[in-house]
Amino acid sequence: MAGLLKWVVLFAAVFLLAFSDEVAKETHEFKSDVSKMLDIIIRSLYTNRNIFLREVISNGSDALDKIRFLYLTEAKDPKNKDGEAPTMDLRIKADKDARTLTIQDGGIGMSKEDLINQLGSLGSSGTKAFLEKMNEGSDMNMIGQFGVGFYSVFLVADNVKVATKNDNEDTQWVWESTADGNYFLYEDPRGNTLGRGTELTLELKKDADEYLDADKLKTIIKQYSEFIHFPIYVQTTKTEKVPVEPEEKDEEPAKDGEEKEGEDAEVKDDEEKEDEKEDKEPETKEVTTHNWDLVNENKPIWTRKAADIEKEEYHNFFKAISKETEDPMYFTHFNAEGEVEFKSILFIPSKAPYNLFDHTSTTLTNIRLYVRRVFITEEFKDLLPRYLNFIRGVVDSDDLPLNVSRELLQESRILKIIKKKLIRKALSMIKDIADEDEKNEDEAEEKAEKAKKDAEAKEGEEKKEGEEKEEAEEKDDDDMEEDKPLAKYPKFWKEFGKNIRLGLIEDSTNRARLTKLLRYHSLKSDGELISLEDYVDKMPEDQKSIFYIVGDDMEKLKKSPLLEQARDAGVDVLLMDDAIDEYVVGHVTEFSGKKLVSLAKEGVKLKEEGDREKKVHEKRKEAWEPFTKWLKKVLGERIEKATVSKRVTTTPCVLVTPSYGVTANMERIMKGQALADGQTAQTAKRIMEINPRHPVVDELRRRTKESEDDASAKEAAELMYEVAALQSGFSLDDVNAFATRMHRSLKTSLNLEADAGLVEEEEYEIEEEAEEEEDDKEDGEEEGDDEAKEGEDKAEAKDEL
């Protein structure tokens, strides 16, 4: 017995020695105080656990890209122990029973030394060393290896195993750690299962079961890694019921005596089986199948040359990233070079979203940022300013750090340079829309001019007579109208004009560029939008300023009495009908050396006056000074002063504001703001400009000369002021008093006494109504009598029975 025990102990020792040699694990300590750094990564650097998948996919893509480059000069044909070659793709598989997630790539893999250097230190990367070995100018901008991003797997995993095989080593190594400060290195006991590449096996935490769902994995991949140019497959499991094929039994040959009897019995059995089949449901069994589904079907078109991309491809790409159903209005595709290089496609939607200015925060999601085709984020505070929040697109930079949080990325100097270039490109794209419209218009005019000349040249030639000639001319005109392309900029201005105005207020750096994008209707534009540049080009030589007027309705602006002099003098005036225009003209005070002047302000000079005109006006002011003083006395504090006007021709008077004060429209806007305080809101001072040639004004002046206390003159002056206030955009201080004066004016116009009271109320006969009530009463009594009689008849019948 003792001898047997001795042999058992010896055998166990030999077995343990052999097993320990097979899976001998080398224990290493992390560099760079990994325990502390991992805590920082998990708690601070990454606030979204989903990004771990983005990081490992990015690493796998970089490894694939690296081996592809190396094989251009040193091609090899590695195989695993089963004779299978690695594939140039990434495959992700979830095992719900084992609660593990496996990510495998056929990339360059890592040697034992690489595992120590790359995964044993957080701050290390093999990219720099690799690039130094390559010739300058090689297309290696997407090469990278495991670094800080790899450790994001510990957001979801308690234990991580990295099995890897490199072409330069025969051994397949395993790196394993639980992020406790140590990691283990050992030869893979399974042997060479990869051939080449890396396999990550994550033993998930208890609260990470969601990452065992294939649909969840697909969603994350589509969000972050949709445009990785290597295929990404996710294994899906499908269980379905299939019918069970009945097993056929071998039949023994029947004996001669039993043949007939057997046939009868067989027929009977067949009939019984048929009846049983009809009553019994078919037998089924569950079959589980595993499939590899391709997730990243869309390709990153921004990496291709613009000349090789069809317009329809751009439109489809826009719909994919923006979830819009309509094609974009315009787009631009460019590569930025210089201090920072990046690729970008920017789109202008065909319509403004309904909540364009309803954002409760300054974070925008209109630009998707990629680093080496890996999606980083679309939530930025200032990648594009607020006024360009309607622009959609993508930006892909090779210079931005990949493994950092959104918060740190916001402060990146590279990002600030990208922002500056994006704004310039966006504004240039908007200008291109206007330039394209102008070019099309010029081409249409040239075509029309050419057609006109051709028609004149044929005048001496023989022409068809009658209707044939007219039909041909009409057909030519129709063809010209069809060939003329529709202008895009008016539509852009309708949808996003408010954004351009907002940019003029907020972006002082690009204010000059934005000013050129402004478009307005004008007094002489016949319903078309014109730019400030167009306005200046058409100005007369003696006109020194750009004139404008701001209101809340285009039709009201066209009928404003402030435009009378400009209309008579043939001077064009810009008509601004948006509330934000009041703020725009406060920031854009001049253009092309011409000052912007509001017709709602005093002292407006449409053209330079001669010495004689100035002297005549001074004499006129002196002659009318007693009347203007009388007006000031009657109206009191409601007006700053009264003066003789040169601008009105058909209206008795207008109200304007001082040159450096707020206008009536601005006062209305400030009072209408939701958080405005009526006591602190700035009010517009009112200056009354009278028309000395108007008969009403002339009659008032005549009456005041006779008596300054004329009640009817005071009443007329009050009414004239109130009407002018409404016409000029001011609000009335006392609406009831204005209504009373208007009622008195109505009475006078109808030849009624001003103090006429109410008339006596008319008397109305109501006899018909009384008669109807009596008839209703009689009908009710008759119905009651009938019911009583019917009751008596029933009682008599009962007694008889």
Beta strands, then each sheet from edge to edge (+ up, - down):
strand 1: 26-29
strand 2: 90-95
strand 3: 100-105
strand 4: 157-165
strand 5: 173-177
strand 6: 182-187
strand 7: 197-204
strand 8: 232-243
strand 9: 284-294
strand 10: 330-336
strand 11: 342-348
strand 12: 367-371
strand 13: 374-377
strand 14: 392-397
strand 15: 521-522
strand 16: 545-550
strand 17: 574-576
strand 18: 590-591
strand 19: 594-598
strand 20: 641-644
strand 21: 653-656
strand 22: 687-690
sheet 1: 1+ 6- 5+ 4- 7+ 3- 2+ 8+ 9-
sheet 2: 10+ 11- 14+ 12+ 13-
sheet 3: 15+ 17- 16- 19- 18+
sheet 4: 20+ 22+ 21-
end
